[in-house]
């Protein structure tokens, strides 16, 4: 059980390091940065699932050999949870129906729309806190051109259900 929990914790660190180091390091040109920058430019874009599954299976196999199956299972489980959460933050209004989902969306969208050098952890703020990249927004200003469909009402304005967390900027 301890090894599984260490795998979970290690994933949160890997998530932070991969996101910040490969996705946001100045001048980085790698497969991850290409997909990641495309996701930032078009917030509804996600790398194909087959790519993520292939990487996940490879990492699981290597980690299982190096650190044991329980550790690898914790790491892989958290990776799966990350992928599920990250997509739903962008695509499903209901993900924020609980305090964690609301926090995660506001935290992550602050990264997307306001401070891309902050809030690199999607599932946890722990490593942002440790490395000084945590930004705690009250209301996230979203460029109108990047507003996600679930954010808008029938008139194309911000749905009042989300007005305590988001505002649409006039620009864009």
C-alpha positions in Angstrom: 0.0 0.0 0.0 2.9 2.4 0.8 4.5 1.7 -2.5 1.2 2.4 -4.4 0.8 5.7 -2.5 4.4 6.6 -3.4 3.6 5.9 -7.0 0.6 8.3 -6.8 2.8 11.0 -5.2 5.5 10.5 -7.7 3.1 11.0 -10.5 2.1 14.4 -9.2 5.8 15.3 -9.2 6.3 13.9 -12.7 3.2 15.8 -13.9 4.7 19.1 -12.7 8.2 18.4 -14.1 6.9 17.2 -17.5 4.5 20.1 -17.8 6.9 22.8 -16.7 10.1 21.4 -18.0 9.0 19.9 -21.4 6.0 22.0 -22.0 7.0 25.5 -20.9 10.8 25.7 -21.0 11.9 28.5 -23.3 13.1 27.1 -26.6 11.9 23.5 -25.9 11.3 21.6 -29.1 10.1 18.1 -28.3 7.1 15.9 -29.0 5.4 16.9 -25.8 6.0 20.7 -26.3 4.5 20.5 -29.8 1.3 18.8 -28.5 1.2 21.0 -25.4 1.6 24.3 -27.3 -1.2 23.2 -29.7 -3.4 22.5 -26.6 -2.7 26.0 -25.3 -3.5 27.6 -28.7 -6.7 25.5 -29.1 -7.9 24.6 -25.6 -10.3 21.9 -27.0 -7.4 20.1 -28.6 -5.9 17.0 -26.9 -3.2 14.7 -28.2 -4.6 11.5 -29.6 -5.5 8.9 -27.0 -3.4 6.2 -28.7 -0.3 8.3 -28.1 -1.1 8.7 -24.5 -1.9 5.0 -24.0 1.3 4.0 -25.7 3.4 6.2 -23.5 1.5 5.2 -20.4 2.0 1.5 -21.1 5.7 2.0 -21.8 6.2 4.0 -18.6 4.2 1.4 -16.6 6.4 -1.5 -17.9 9.6 0.4 -17.2 8.5 1.6 -13.8 7.2 -1.9 -12.8 10.7 -3.4 -13.6 12.6 -0.6 -11.8 10.3 0.1 -8.8 7.8 -2.8 -8.6 4.3 -3.4 -9.7 2.5 -1.7 -6.8 4.5 1.6 -7.3 3.9 1.4 -11.1 0.2 0.8 -10.5 -0.1 3.9 -8.3 1.9 5.9 -10.8 -0.2 4.7 -13.7 -3.5 5.1 -11.8 -2.7 8.7 -11.1 -1.7 9.3 -14.7 -5.1 7.9 -15.8 -6.8 10.1 -13.3 -4.9 13.1 -14.5 -5.8 12.4 -18.2 -9.5 12.0 -17.2 -9.6 15.1 -15.0 -7.6 17.3 -17.5 -10.0 16.6 -20.4 -13.1 17.0 -18.3 -11.9 20.4 -16.9 -12.0 21.6 -20.5 -15.1 19.7 -21.8 -17.7 19.1 -19.0 -19.4 21.8 -17.0 -20.3 19.3 -14.2 -16.7 18.5 -13.3 -16.8 21.6 -11.0 -19.8 20.4 -9.1 -17.7 19.7 -6.0 -15.0 21.8 -4.3 -12.1 19.9 -5.8 -13.4 20.1 -9.3 -14.0 23.8 -8.9 -10.5 24.4 -7.5 -8.9 22.3 -10.2 -10.7 24.1 -13.0 -9.9 27.6 -11.7 -6.3 26.6 -10.9 -5.7 25.1 -14.4 -7.5 27.8 -16.3 -5.5 30.5 -14.6 -2.5 28.7 -16.1 -4.1 28.5 -19.5 -5.6 32.0 -19.8 -3.6 34.3 -17.5 -0.3 32.9 -16.1 1.2 30.1 -18.2 4.4 30.1 -16.1 2.3 29.2 -13.0 0.0 26.4 -11.9 1.8 23.5 -13.7 0.2 20.9 -11.5 -3.3 19.9 -12.7 -4.2 17.3 -10.1 -2.4 18.9 -7.2 -1.0 22.3 -6.1 1.8 20.7 -4.0 4.7 21.1 -6.4 3.6 24.6 -7.5 3.7 25.5 -3.8 7.1 23.9 -3.3 8.7 25.5 -6.4 7.0 28.9 -6.0 4.8 28.7 -9.1 1.4 28.6 -7.3 -1.0 31.4 -8.3 -4.3 31.4 -6.5 -6.8 33.3 -8.6 -10.2 34.4 -7.4 -11.7 35.1 -10.8 -10.0 33.9 -14.0 -10.2 36.2 -17.0 -10.9 34.2 -20.1 -10.4 35.7 -23.5 -13.8 35.6 -25.3 -12.2 33.6 -28.3 -11.1 30.9 -25.9 -14.4 30.5 -24.0 -15.4 26.9 -23.9 -18.9 26.0 -25.0 -20.1 25.0 -21.6 -19.1 28.5 -20.2 -21.6 30.3 -22.4 -25.3 30.8 -22.3 -27.7 30.8 -25.3 -26.7 34.5 -26.1 -23.0 33.7 -26.1 -22.4 35.4 -22.7 -20.8 33.9 -19.6 -23.3 31.5 -18.0 -24.2 33.0 -14.6 -23.4 29.6 -13.0 -19.7 30.3 -13.6 -19.5 34.0 -12.8 -17.9 33.5 -9.4 -15.0 31.8 -11.0 -14.6 33.3 -14.5 -15.1 36.5 -16.5 -14.9 37.0 -20.2 -12.4 39.6 -21.4 -13.6 42.1 -24.0 -10.4 41.4 -26.0 -10.4 38.4 -28.3 
